[in-house]
């Protein structure tokens, strides 16, 4: 039974992982976000108390 001989299957496994690790990461890392991230300001917003007319 050829499934019990690990030599060709192990080589196929190693070569396939080498192909995946050499071609896929640059393609995945080349993607960019469509919107640039903006940092939030550290200033707190100016909040005022509400004037409730019924209280």
PDB file with SEQRES, HELIX, SHEET and CRYST1 records, atoms N, CA, C and O in Angstrom:
SEQRES   1 A   55  UNK UNK UNK UNK UNK UNK UNK UNK UNK UNK UNK UNK UNK          
SEQRES   2 A   55  UNK UNK UNK UNK UNK UNK UNK UNK UNK UNK UNK UNK UNK          
SEQRES   3 A   55  UNK UNK UNK UNK UNK UNK UNK UNK UNK UNK UNK UNK UNK          
SEQRES   4 A   55  UNK UNK UNK UNK UNK UNK UNK UNK UNK UNK UNK UNK UNK          
SEQRES   5 A   55  UNK UNK UNK                                                  
HELIX    1 AA1 UNK A    2  UNK A    4  5                                   3    
HELIX    2 AA2 UNK A    6  UNK A   29  1                                  24    
CRYST1    1.000    1.000    1.000  90.00  90.00  90.00 P 1           1          
ATOM      1  N   UNK A   1       0.849  -1.188   0.000  1.00  0.00           N  
ATOM      2  CA  UNK A   1       0.000   0.000   0.000  1.00  0.00           C  
ATOM      3  C   UNK A   1       0.886   1.239   0.000  1.00  0.00           C  
ATOM      4  O   UNK A   1       1.750   1.367   0.867  1.00  0.00           O  
ATOM      5  N   UNK A   2       0.699   2.143  -0.934  1.00  0.00           N  
ATOM      6  CA  UNK A   2       1.576   3.315  -1.005  1.00  0.00           C  
ATOM      7  C   UNK A   2       1.335   4.324   0.114  1.00  0.00           C  
ATOM      8  O   UNK A   2       2.197   5.166   0.365  1.00  0.00           O  
ATOM      9  N   UNK A   3       0.190   4.266   0.793  1.00  0.00           N  
ATOM     10  CA  UNK A   3      -0.075   5.225   1.867  1.00  0.00           C  
ATOM     11  C   UNK A   3       0.839   5.004   3.065  1.00  0.00           C  
ATOM     12  O   UNK A   3       1.044   5.920   3.862  1.00  0.00           O  
ATOM     13  N   UNK A   4       1.388   3.806   3.201  1.00  0.00           N  
ATOM     14  CA  UNK A   4       2.240   3.516   4.345  1.00  0.00           C  
ATOM     15  C   UNK A   4       3.682   3.952   4.124  1.00  0.00           C  
ATOM     16  O   UNK A   4       4.465   3.983   5.073  1.00  0.00           O  
ATOM     17  N   UNK A   5       4.041   4.284   2.914  1.00  0.00           N  
ATOM     18  CA  UNK A   5       5.390   4.749   2.630  1.00  0.00           C  
ATOM     19  C   UNK A   5       5.423   6.265   2.805  1.00  0.00           C  
ATOM     20  O   UNK A   5       4.850   6.981   1.983  1.00  0.00           O  
ATOM     21  N   UNK A   6       6.074   6.777   3.849  1.00  0.00           N  
ATOM     22  CA  UNK A   6       6.005   8.216   4.128  1.00  0.00           C  
ATOM     23  C   UNK A   6       6.903   9.071   3.242  1.00  0.00           C  
ATOM     24  O   UNK A   6       6.772  10.295   3.250  1.00  0.00           O  
ATOM     25  N   UNK A   7       7.796   8.476   2.489  1.00  0.00           N  
ATOM     26  CA  UNK A   7       8.775   9.273   1.747  1.00  0.00           C  
ATOM     27  C   UNK A   7       8.132  10.229   0.737  1.00  0.00           C  
ATOM     28  O   UNK A   7       8.431  11.421   0.801  1.00  0.00           O  
ATOM     29  N   UNK A   8       7.272   9.794  -0.191  1.00  0.00           N  
ATOM     30  CA  UNK A   8       6.743  10.778  -1.146  1.00  0.00           C  
ATOM     31  C   UNK A   8       5.747  11.745  -0.510  1.00  0.00           C  
ATOM     32  O   UNK A   8       5.684  12.909  -0.905  1.00  0.00           O  
ATOM     33  N   UNK A   9       4.975  11.284   0.461  1.00  0.00           N  
ATOM     34  CA  UNK A   9       3.966  12.156   1.064  1.00  0.00           C  
ATOM     35  C   UNK A   9       4.611  13.206   1.943  1.00  0.00           C  
ATOM     36  O   UNK A   9       4.130  14.337   2.008  1.00  0.00           O  
ATOM     37  N   UNK A  10       5.675  12.858   2.609  1.00  0.00           N  
ATOM     38  CA  UNK A  10       6.370  13.838   3.441  1.00  0.00           C  
ATOM     39  C   UNK A  10       7.025  14.912   2.578  1.00  0.00           C  
ATOM     40  O   UNK A  10       7.006  16.091   2.930  1.00  0.00           O  
ATOM     41  N   UNK A  11       7.605  14.504   1.446  1.00  0.00           N  
ATOM     42  CA  UNK A  11       8.214  15.478   0.538  1.00  0.00           C  
ATOM     43  C   UNK A  11       7.155  16.403  -0.053  1.00  0.00           C  
ATOM     44  O   UNK A  11       7.387  17.604  -0.188  1.00  0.00           O  
ATOM     45  N   UNK A  12       6.004  15.856  -0.402  1.00  0.00           N  
ATOM     46  CA  UNK A  12       4.912  16.684  -0.924  1.00  0.00           C  
ATOM     47  C   UNK A  12       4.439  17.663   0.143  1.00  0.00           C  
ATOM     48  O   UNK A  12       4.163  18.824  -0.160  1.00  0.00           O  
ATOM     49  N   UNK A  13       4.345  17.211   1.367  1.00  0.00           N  
ATOM     50  CA  UNK A  13       3.939  18.090   2.467  1.00  0.00           C  
ATOM     51  C   UNK A  13       4.935  19.227   2.656  1.00  0.00           C  
ATOM     52  O   UNK A  13       4.533  20.384   2.774  1.00  0.00           O  
ATOM     53  N   UNK A  14       6.212  18.917   2.686  1.00  0.00           N  
ATOM     54  CA  UNK A  14       7.233  19.937   2.887  1.00  0.00           C  
ATOM     55  C   UNK A  14       7.257  20.931   1.732  1.00  0.00           C  
ATOM     56  O   UNK A  14       7.334  22.138   1.960  1.00  0.00           O  
ATOM     57  N   UNK A  15       7.193  20.443   0.498  1.00  0.00           N  
ATOM     58  CA  UNK A  15       7.222  21.346  -0.655  1.00  0.00           C  
ATOM     59  C   UNK A  15       5.970  22.224  -0.725  1.00  0.00           C  
ATOM     60  O   UNK A  15       6.053  23.396  -1.090  1.00  0.00           O  
ATOM     61  N   UNK A  16       4.836  21.668  -0.381  1.00  0.00           N  
ATOM     62  CA  UNK A  16       3.618  22.481  -0.414  1.00  0.00           C  
ATOM     63  C   UNK A  16       3.670  23.578   0.646  1.00  0.00           C  
ATOM     64  O   UNK A  16       3.237  24.701   0.386  1.00  0.00           O  
ATOM     65  N   UNK A  17       4.196  23.271   1.847  1.00  0.00           N  
ATOM     66  CA  UNK A  17       4.313  24.303   2.866  1.00  0.00           C  
ATOM     67  C   UNK A  17       5.352  25.348   2.481  1.00  0.00           C  
ATOM     68  O   UNK A  17       5.175  26.528   2.785  1.00  0.00           O  
ATOM     69  N   UNK A  18       6.421  24.944   1.826  1.00  0.00           N  
ATOM     70  CA  UNK A  18       7.405  25.923   1.362  1.00  0.00           C  
ATOM     71  C   UNK A  18       6.795  26.867   0.332  1.00  0.00           C  
ATOM     72  O   UNK A  18       7.069  28.067   0.343  1.00  0.00           O  
ATOM     73  N   UNK A  19       5.972  26.324  -0.556  1.00  0.00           N  
ATOM     74  CA  UNK A  19       5.302  27.172  -1.547  1.00  0.00           C  
ATOM     75  C   UNK A  19       4.334  28.127  -0.853  1.00  0.00           C  
ATOM     76  O   UNK A  19       4.288  29.315  -1.173  1.00  0.00           O  
ATOM     77  N   UNK A  20       3.561  27.603   0.098  1.00  0.00           N  
ATOM     78  CA  UNK A  20       2.620  28.464   0.815  1.00  0.00           C  
ATOM     79  C   UNK A  20       3.344  29.568   1.576  1.00  0.00           C  
ATOM     80  O   UNK A  20       2.899  30.716   1.578  1.00  0.00           O  
ATOM     81  N   UNK A  21       4.449  29.230   2.218  1.00  0.00           N  
ATOM     82  CA  UNK A  21       5.144  30.216   3.045  1.00  0.00           C  
ATOM     83  C   UNK A  21       5.971  31.203   2.236  1.00  0.00           C  
ATOM     84  O   UNK A  21       6.368  32.239   2.769  1.00  0.00           O  
ATOM     85  N   UNK A  22       6.241  30.921   0.983  1.00  0.00           N  
ATOM     86  CA  UNK A  22       6.997  31.878   0.179  1.00  0.00           C  
ATOM     87  C   UNK A  22       6.095  32.775  -0.653  1.00  0.00           C  
ATOM     88  O   UNK A  22       6.468  33.916  -0.924  1.00  0.00           O  
ATOM     89  N   UNK A  23       4.920  32.307  -1.070  1.00  0.00           N  
ATOM     90  CA  UNK A  23       4.069  33.110  -1.951  1.00  0.00           C  
ATOM     91  C   UNK A  23       2.914  33.799  -1.237  1.00  0.00           C  
ATOM     92  O   UNK A  23       2.544  34.914  -1.607  1.00  0.00           O  
ATOM     93  N   UNK A  24       2.343  33.171  -0.236  1.00  0.00           N  
ATOM     94  CA  UNK A  24       1.150  33.739   0.364  1.00  0.00           C  
ATOM     95  C   UNK A  24       1.402  34.926   1.305  1.00  0.00           C  
ATOM     96  O   UNK A  24       0.658  35.903   1.211  1.00  0.00           O  
ATOM     97  N   UNK A  25       2.392  34.913   2.200  1.00  0.00           N  
ATOM     98  CA  UNK A  25       2.538  36.061   3.099  1.00  0.00           C  
ATOM     99  C   UNK A  25       2.751  37.402   2.395  1.00  0.00           C  
ATOM    100  O   UNK A  25       2.142  38.384   2.819  1.00  0.00           O  
ATOM    101  N   UNK A  26       3.566  37.510   1.357  1.00  0.00           N  
ATOM    102  CA  UNK A  26       3.657  38.819   0.695  1.00  0.00           C  
ATOM    103  C   UNK A  26       2.339  39.258   0.061  1.00  0.00           C  
ATOM    104  O   UNK A  26       2.028  40.449   0.052  1.00  0.00           O  
ATOM    105  N   UNK A  27       1.566  38.318  -0.467  1.00  0.00           N  
ATOM    106  CA  UNK A  27       0.288  38.676  -1.064  1.00  0.00           C  
ATOM    107  C   UNK A  27      -0.692  39.155   0.003  1.00  0.00           C  
ATOM    108  O   UNK A  27      -1.443  40.103  -0.223  1.00  0.00           O  
ATOM    109  N   UNK A  28      -0.688  38.505   1.156  1.00  0.00           N  
ATOM    110  CA  UNK A  28      -1.598  38.901   2.228  1.00  0.00           C  
ATOM    111  C   UNK A  28      -1.170  40.240   2.822  1.00  0.00           C  
ATOM    112  O   UNK A  28      -2.016  41.089   3.102  1.00  0.00           O  
ATOM    113  N   UNK A  29       0.126  40.437   3.016  1.00  0.00           N  
ATOM    114  CA  UNK A  29       0.606  41.683   3.609  1.00  0.00           C  
ATOM    115  C   UNK A  29       0.532  42.862   2.653  1.00  0.00           C  
ATOM    116  O   UNK A  29       0.665  44.005   3.089  1.00  0.00           O  
ATOM    117  N   UNK A  30       0.326  42.624   1.371  1.00  0.00           N  
ATOM    118  CA  UNK A  30       0.224  43.713   0.404  1.00  0.00           C  
ATOM    119  C   UNK A  30      -1.130  44.411   0.461  1.00  0.00           C  
ATOM    120  O   UNK A  30      -1.275  45.506  -0.082  1.00  0.00           O  
ATOM    121  N   UNK A  31      -2.116  43.810   1.098  1.00  0.00           N  
ATOM    122  CA  UNK A  31      -3.432  44.434   1.193  1.00  0.00           C  
ATOM    123  C   UNK A  31      -3.365  45.631   2.133  1.00  0.00           C  
ATOM    124  O   UNK A  31      -2.674  45.598   3.151  1.00  0.00           O  
ATOM    125  N   UNK A  32      -4.086  46.679   1.781  1.00  0.00           N  
ATOM    126  CA  UNK A  32      -4.127  47.887   2.606  1.00  0.00           C  
ATOM    127  C   UNK A  32      -5.570  48.173   2.995  1.00  0.00           C  
ATOM    128  O   UNK A  32      -6.510  47.698   2.358  1.00  0.00           O  
ATOM    129  N   UNK A  33      -5.721  48.941   4.033  1.00  0.00           N  
ATOM    130  CA  UNK A  33      -7.044  49.347   4.460  1.00  0.00           C  
ATOM    131  C   UNK A  33      -7.522  50.504   3.584  1.00  0.00           C  
ATOM    132  O   UNK A  33      -6.727  51.382   3.252  1.00  0.00           O  
ATOM    133  N   UNK A  34      -8.796  50.526   3.204  1.00  0.00           N  
ATOM    134  CA  UNK A  34      -9.264  51.621   2.355  1.00  0.00           C  
ATOM    135  C   UNK A  34      -9.308  52.957   3.082  1.00  0.00           C  
ATOM    136  O   UNK A  34      -9.185  54.007   2.451  1.00  0.00           O  
ATOM    137  N   UNK A  35      -9.480  52.934   4.384  1.00  0.00           N  
ATOM    138  CA  UNK A  35      -9.559  54.179   5.156  1.00  0.00           C  
ATOM    139  C   UNK A  35      -8.358  54.263   6.089  1.00  0.00           C  
ATOM    140  O   UNK A  35      -7.982  53.279   6.726  1.00  0.00           O  
ATOM    141  N   UNK A  36      -7.768  55.433   6.161  1.00  0.00           N  
ATOM    142  CA  UNK A  36      -6.656  55.632   7.084  1.00  0.00           C  
ATOM    143  C   UNK A  36      -7.189  55.753   8.510  1.00  0.00           C  
ATOM    144  O   UNK A  36      -8.239  56.354   8.739  1.00  0.00           O  
ATOM    145  N   UNK A  37      -6.476  55.191   9.445  1.00  0.00           N  
ATOM    146  CA  UNK A  37      -6.874  55.279  10.839  1.00  0.00           C  
ATOM    147  C   UNK A  37      -6.496  56.643  11.392  1.00  0.00           C  
ATOM    148  O   UNK A  37      -5.409  57.152  11.117  1.00  0.00           O  
ATOM    149  N   UNK A  38      -7.386  57.229  12.164  1.00  0.00           N  
ATOM    150  CA  UNK A  38      -7.105  58.519  12.789  1.00  0.00           C  
ATOM    151  C   UNK A  38      -7.036  58.326  14.294  1.00  0.00           C  
ATOM    152  O   UNK A  38      -7.772  57.519  14.862  1.00  0.00           O  
ATOM    153  N   UNK A  39      -6.162  59.060  14.922  1.00  0.00           N  
ATOM    154  CA  UNK A  39      -6.037  58.964  16.373  1.00  0.00           C  
ATOM    155  C   UNK A  39      -7.053  59.882  17.032  1.00  0.00           C  
ATOM    156  O   UNK A  39      -7.363  60.956  16.515  1.00  0.00           O  
ATOM    157  N   UNK A  40      -7.558  59.461  18.152  1.00  0.00           N  
ATOM    158  CA  UNK A  40      -8.520  60.283  18.878  1.00  0.00           C  
ATOM    159  C   UNK A  40      -7.772  61.317  19.695  1.00  0.00           C  
ATOM    160  O   UNK A  40      -6.671  61.065  20.185  1.00  0.00           O  
ATOM    161  N   UNK A  41      -8.383  62.483  19.836  1.00  0.00           N  
ATOM    162  CA  UNK A  41      -7.742  63.537  20.616  1.00  0.00           C  
ATOM    163  C   UNK A  41      -7.854  63.208  22.100  1.00  0.00           C  
ATOM    164  O   UNK A  41      -8.779  62.519  22.531  1.00  0.00           O  
ATOM    165  N   UNK A  42      -6.907  63.708  22.864  1.00  0.00           N  
ATOM    166  CA  UNK A  42      -6.904  63.441  24.300  1.00  0.00           C  
ATOM    167  C   UNK A  42      -7.726  64.462  25.069  1.00  0.00           C  
ATOM    168  O   UNK A  42      -7.936  64.311  26.272  1.00  0.00           O  
ATOM    169  N   UNK A  43      -8.196  65.503  24.386  1.00  0.00           N  
ATOM    170  CA  UNK A  43      -9.011  66.506  25.062  1.00  0.00           C  
ATOM    171  C   UNK A  43     -10.407  65.959  25.312  1.00  0.00           C  
ATOM    172  O   UNK A  43     -10.986  65.281  24.464  1.00  0.00           O  
ATOM    173  N   UNK A  44     -10.935  66.264  26.487  1.00  0.00           N  
ATOM    174  CA  UNK A  44     -12.287  65.817  26.790  1.00  0.00           C  
ATOM    175  C   UNK A  44     -13.287  66.782  26.141  1.00  0.00           C  
ATOM    176  O   UNK A  44     -13.014  67.979  26.053  1.00  0.00           O  
ATOM    177  N   UNK A  45     -14.414  66.290  25.697  1.00  0.00           N  
ATOM    178  CA  UNK A  45     -15.389  67.188  25.068  1.00  0.00           C  
ATOM    179  C   UNK A  45     -15.993  68.148  26.090  1.00  0.00           C  
ATOM    180  O   UNK A  45     -16.110  67.833  27.274  1.00  0.00           O  
ATOM    181  N   UNK A  46     -16.368  69.311  25.605  1.00  0.00           N  
ATOM    182  CA  UNK A  46     -16.949  70.321  26.474  1.00  0.00           C  
ATOM    183  C   UNK A  46     -18.415  69.988  26.695  1.00  0.00           C  
ATOM    184  O   UNK A  46     -19.244  70.178  25.806  1.00  0.00           O  
ATOM    185  N   UNK A  47     -18.728  69.496  27.874  1.00  0.00           N  
ATOM    186  CA  UNK A  47     -20.107  69.124  28.193  1.00  0.00           C  
ATOM    187  C   UNK A  47     -20.682  70.121  29.179  1.00  0.00           C  
ATOM    188  O   UNK A  47     -19.988  70.610  30.071  1.00  0.00           O  
ATOM    189  N   UNK A  48     -21.950  70.411  29.006  1.00  0.00           N  
ATOM    190  CA  UNK A  48     -22.635  71.326  29.911  1.00  0.00           C  
ATOM    191  C   UNK A  48     -23.890  70.653  30.438  1.00  0.00           C  
ATOM    192  O   UNK A  48     -24.434  69.751  29.802  1.00  0.00           O  
ATOM    193  N   UNK A  49     -24.343  71.093  31.598  1.00  0.00           N  
ATOM    194  CA  UNK A  49     -25.541  70.533  32.192  1.00  0.00           C  
ATOM    195  C   UNK A  49     -26.749  70.953  31.371  1.00  0.00           C  
ATOM    196  O   UNK A  49     -26.792  72.060  30.833  1.00  0.00           O  
ATOM    197  N   UNK A  50     -27.718  70.074  31.280  1.00  0.00           N  
ATOM    198  CA  UNK A  50     -28.938  70.394  30.540  1.00  0.00           C  
ATOM    199  C   UNK A  50     -29.860  71.220  31.419  1.00  0.00           C  
ATOM    200  O   UNK A  50     -29.920  71.036  32.634  1.00  0.00           O  
ATOM    201  N   UNK A  51     -30.556  72.110  30.795  1.00  0.00           N  
ATOM    202  CA  UNK A  51     -31.545  72.906  31.504  1.00  0.00           C  
ATOM    203  C   UNK A  51     -32.910  72.281  31.246  1.00  0.00           C  
ATOM    204  O   UNK A  51     -33.511  72.497  30.193  1.00  0.00           O  
ATOM    205  N   UNK A  52     -33.405  71.492  32.230  1.00  0.00           N  
ATOM    206  CA  UNK A  52     -34.673  70.822  32.072  1.00  0.00           C  
ATOM    207  C   UNK A  52     -35.790  71.790  32.467  1.00  0.00           C  
ATOM    208  O   UNK A  52     -35.830  72.238  33.613  1.00  0.00           O  
ATOM    209  N   UNK A  53     -36.678  72.116  31.564  1.00  0.00           N  
ATOM    210  CA  UNK A  53     -37.708  73.110  31.892  1.00  0.00           C  
ATOM    211  C   UNK A  53     -38.767  72.600  32.871  1.00  0.00           C  
ATOM    212  O   UNK A  53     -39.442  73.411  33.506  1.00  0.00           O  
ATOM    213  N   UNK A  54     -38.929  71.306  33.010  1.00  0.00           N  
ATOM    214  CA  UNK A  54     -39.989  70.786  33.881  1.00  0.00           C  
ATOM    215  C   UNK A  54     -39.526  70.419  35.277  1.00  0.00           C  
ATOM    216  O   UNK A  54     -40.325  69.947  36.086  1.00  0.00           O  
ATOM    217  N   UNK A  55     -38.247  70.625  35.578  1.00  0.00           N  
ATOM    218  CA  UNK A  55     -37.792  70.247  36.912  1.00  0.00           C  
ATOM    219  C   UNK A  55     -37.594  71.451  37.793  1.00  0.00           C  
ATOM    220  O   UNK A  55     -37.211  71.310  38.954  1.00  0.00           O  
TER     221      UNK A  55                                                      
END                                                                             
